[in-house]
């Protein structure tokens, strides 16, 4: 079944990675440059939440029931990592269903942190059609501050500095986990540390994809 799905999704290019790694920026640039259809998994999270059942996504259901302090303050970063529904692959099937429903031409570029290597790998007819952008902790912090999103979640808790620390620690651990997965699965990855500009990073991803 995976081989059949991979063939049906041969026209799809995948950009995954950690938060703040530039996935959205690079994806938009590539979509504009090569005339690809852009599928933003972040933009679909609300819809996918509504399409999910408790049986299919129990961690998501539990997360929805929590208030912001319960989500980001009352649990340690390790627990936050292990129980975050999107990090566990809940809702990934909705992404696949959406991609299968899109026309094959002119090609689709899908991006977002929800593209876990272990879930994407069986769907790749060509392993070159996927890459993971892995930001260093320093670059992630810089990127979040630069785009003004540092406090968008943490600021809604009763202790924003502590919540921000928890979030950044959780995201660092998530990126480390992604790095281990791509190595184990022999998939392409690029470390993003700010030493390479957006133009060069876009060119590197395009070359890797064979565009």
C-alpha angles and dihedrals in degrees: 000000000000091000090052092049091047091055092048089051096045090116092059125100118199129209114183133159147115127319114280095020096120098255095141095045095049092043093053091049093050094045091052094044098047101029095246126157109248120222112190110198092193090060090054098052096097093048092046090050089055091048093051125093126213089246093054097039111024095158091052090051091051092047092052090055093055126090120227095267091051090050101045109016112031095055129059120244093255091056090045089054096047096046102040103117099215091050088054093053098254110154094019090118089063089057091052092047091051093049092050089053093055122089114262092229132105089013131256130249112199121190140179146098090268091075097098114192094230090055097042097045096073089051096056116103085176116030089207089070093078136061136172121215109211115194122205114239091252094051092046091055091046092048094050092049092045093055093043096242100113095106100028092107103016091051091064093063130081091248110036098177093052092044091051090051090051092048095048091047092049092048091049090053090047092053090048089053091050090051090054092048096050090049092050092047094041093236127153118268136168124204111225113208103147096259091105120060126228093259093055093042090051090050092050092052092046091051091048090052091049092238 
